[in-house]
Each structure stands twice: as C-alpha cells, then as structure tokens.
C-alpha cells in the first residue's frame, strides 16, 4: 500500500506549494521509500511506498523501458502473475521487475484505458503518456483505494488523500451542501468532499485528459445485481465457496506477513478459515473493549480462532485511550465519517501492524450478500406497503396522531412512506426538523444523492434495491473510507477479499430469497461456508466490532464532549447549543448517541483544520 501526489499542467505558479512537501503528509501510507520526479518534468509525480511485493524492486514513480510511460500506483492487483504471463505470451512484453506495478504499466501500453477491465484488485493509479501528452487516472471497481483531485491555477493535482492536495485545509472553503449531506448520511457522499473544488474520482471510474485540463470521469464498472433463478441450491453454495476460496488465495500473495482481523461474525471467520488453507500459521487480531461488558466479542473470536487452529491476539481498548486518540483518528479521515466502528478498527489495525504488514478484512460481505437486518424491512412491512395508496394515506395520518413511543407508530410511519424516501442507506442521522435545527444554513435534499441510484435499480425487488443503494453510497462513503484510513494510519495494508470481481460475479446473481429468509440474513453465504467455520458462528447475527459509544457519551465521555462542543469554532455552521442539549438528553436516558457522535466528529475535524487539535 502506498501514497502519491501528481501535478499535471503548466507552471508552477507563484506561491504554489512544493510537491515534495505535500508528499510528506502521506508518510504513513508509505514509510519505506520516498521518490519525487525532477522539478523540470511537465507532469511531476511523487511517491511514498509501503513495500509488499517485489520489495527489492518495483520502485516508483516507474518508467517504461523507452521512457514513454510513467506510473504511480497505490494498491494491489492480485491477478498480476496471470496478466504478466499473458502480456509476455501474447504481446512479447519484457519485464524488469517481479511486481504488479510494471504489469499495470505494460497493460496500459498494450490495452490502453481498457486495462482497467482486466485488473482484479484494489487500486488507484495515474499514468502519464509523454508522447501523446495524456494523463490517465483510474480507481478500482468498488472504491477500496482513494483518489482525490483539484485544480490550482493552470495545474491539476491528484493525490491518494485529500490532505496532500493544495488548499485541502481551507476553513473558508467548507461546502455547506456537503455538510448537510454529512448530517444525514454521517459522511459526505462521492464524488464531493467537504471542501469546495476538491473532488474524488468515484469508484469504478477512470479519466483520460490532457495535463492542465480537468478530468472528465467515465464509469467503466457498474456493479448491478442480476438475480437468477436457482434450481440447485447446493451448487450455488459450492460456487460461492469456491469464488471466496480463489479470492482469498489471490489475496494471500505477498512477500511480507499476512494476518487477518477477526470479529465474532461469519464474514471474517470464513476468511480466516480459507486463509489458513494457504498459511496455517496466520495470525488473527480482535478488538477488546475493557470495562463495558463486551468481552463476549473477544471470547467468541478467540474461541473461533482456537477451533480453527490459529493464534488470536487481542487489542485492548480503554475509554481514556479513545479520548486521547480521537483527534488523530479524525484527522486521518480527510473528511469526517461519524461511524463509531472507526474506533475499534483503528486500535485493532494498530495492534496488527505490530506483527504483520498486510491483513485481511471482511468489508463488503454485507452489501454483496445481504447482511444488514434493515434489508428484511420490505418483507416485514408488506402488510402495509401492499395496501392501496388511499389506505396508506389514511394510515399515515393516523400514525402522525399517535404520541411518540407508542407501539406501532414507527411501523405505520415507515410502511406508509415510499422506499425511496424512507431508506437513505444504513446511516440516517439528522433529517427533517432535527436537521433544520442543527444546521445554520438550509440543507439540500438527500435525494440529490440517492435519486440516480434508485432510478438505476427500479427493475429490482425492494430489498435488492436497498443493497444496491448501500453498495453505491454507504459502502463507498463509510465502510471503505474507514477501512483504508484506519489501517493506513498504522502503515497496514488491509485487503478485502469479498470485494473481488470473481466473488461479485457469483454474489450478484443470488436471488433475494437466497439472501434473506425470515429473520436470517446472508443465507446463501452462511450455507456456503457452514462446513468451514465453527458451528456457533454460522447462525450468529451480525456483530462486527461493536462499539459502546452510547455508554461512553452518557458516562465517561460526557464532560469531554460537552467541553468540546462548548468551545468549538464551527458555531457559524452548526447550532452547538442544540447539540449540547442532545448530549444532555442522551445522558438523561433518551438515546441521542448517533446525533451527538456525528456532531462531535465534525467538531474534531474542523478543529483539526483550524490547527487547535
């Protein structure tokens, strides 16, 4: 895993920041090597390397043998050996290194931009073609690896993290529309950021452009569900298991030690079971919160590791450590992401990095295989949603007349609202009057983000549409951002075998009845791996790394958060007294945990821009 900064365009202009200085802001992504092109090149590239494959070679920025092409590449292409053989056999390519970067460069020479369709992995890269005077940038199909860009004067800058772009810390450039979306989704959705003029290349997109001109991204991969009828369930389960086995085998390719993050759930446990087939001595790592009665998470994970015959190393976490590290955690995000699961991921990655350089994680399994309990909602609400519109209107009026907290009120409210309105993704924090009360400026409608995705999935059943929305919003904006930033904060490469083209090819065709059944989620996946994982894990509900943030906010974190809100400098953007009232309500027994955590994270992020934390 690595980081890069690229400057493409004429110049430099007066007062322009030094590329080498910006590159140092990415040292955590690549502490092993640093290299910067000479300042007289038209397209300058700087690179920070975390050495994983071909440690002695594959230095970047890398040039082709004739000097025509240069590349900076962040990520891993897991089928690089197969592509290398094809390039040698079919195109007579000659290689000077043993790594995947040169394979991508050779692939671009022979296939051009179509190389992205052949890459199986996680990546963000930039190629400069000197002779054609073109720049090509691309990001992997699911958005595992980040790529940001902005314009400064006559040049376009691209970087692995926003913090390494010029102008990334401007207090006067906050995008209030993006802030409004953050308040609802708990992250700013792609392709925007919380700074005007700074953009993300979206997942599954690439751009071919001339130096100095703005990239015009094109989508090259659209992960669309295409459910098919299943005549033989056992065959389907076998195909899922084999797709995962092949993906894990490819993800284990490394010249440095590979471990795995292990929770008490089926996703990470299945990966460990398959990874030990490649390396029986694989180390596993589990978060452990102390003092909050959540030792069962570690207990289950440790028992699973013991049954699988692999070592398990706990990562103990205290609330005092959380308070001490939260400002640094938020700084690593680039933009705020108000997901409390960031905390255990940060600490378990820190522990893993003490032993290994690469780790496997279970991200993506829920979005691909139907793992979130909210996906069962269309089935549970069918008695209401199947009614004629006139009847639903009457029930909606009746629900509004019921006092808050009355049993059935929420059921009627959700059942009488169209799917596109009631479901905005796995996170839905501030909406309606609460959102208006928090924000100093009118907020945009969340449908600005979701409308296109809902339109693309109109032909699918409701539960699958919910998965599709999460795949294009929640997973990209939350799940994969925290996976990349929290692991790279410790120079740990986190690989995600579920987000593999081969696994997706199988998962995308599973019909809804084989994903969700009654109270059970990920049905086909559970059946596919039930002979691989301990029996107690097969039917265990989704847990991940549960975070006791609600208890913290009501207890040991209350005064710290209250002081943070009282002294925050972002009162012109948020009504912080309103947020403090929510905090007191939470302490007094009304659950406001998600709302308070969302405001707290933004305040920490803004303070980091201001240099006060």
Order of alpha helices (4+ residues) and beta strands (2+ residues): beta-alpha-beta-beta-beta-beta-alpha-alpha-beta-beta-beta-beta-alpha-beta-beta-beta-alpha-beta-alpha-beta-alpha-beta-alpha-alpha-beta-alpha-alpha-alpha-alpha-alpha-alpha-alpha-alpha-alpha-alpha-beta-alpha-alpha-alpha-alpha-alpha-alpha-alpha
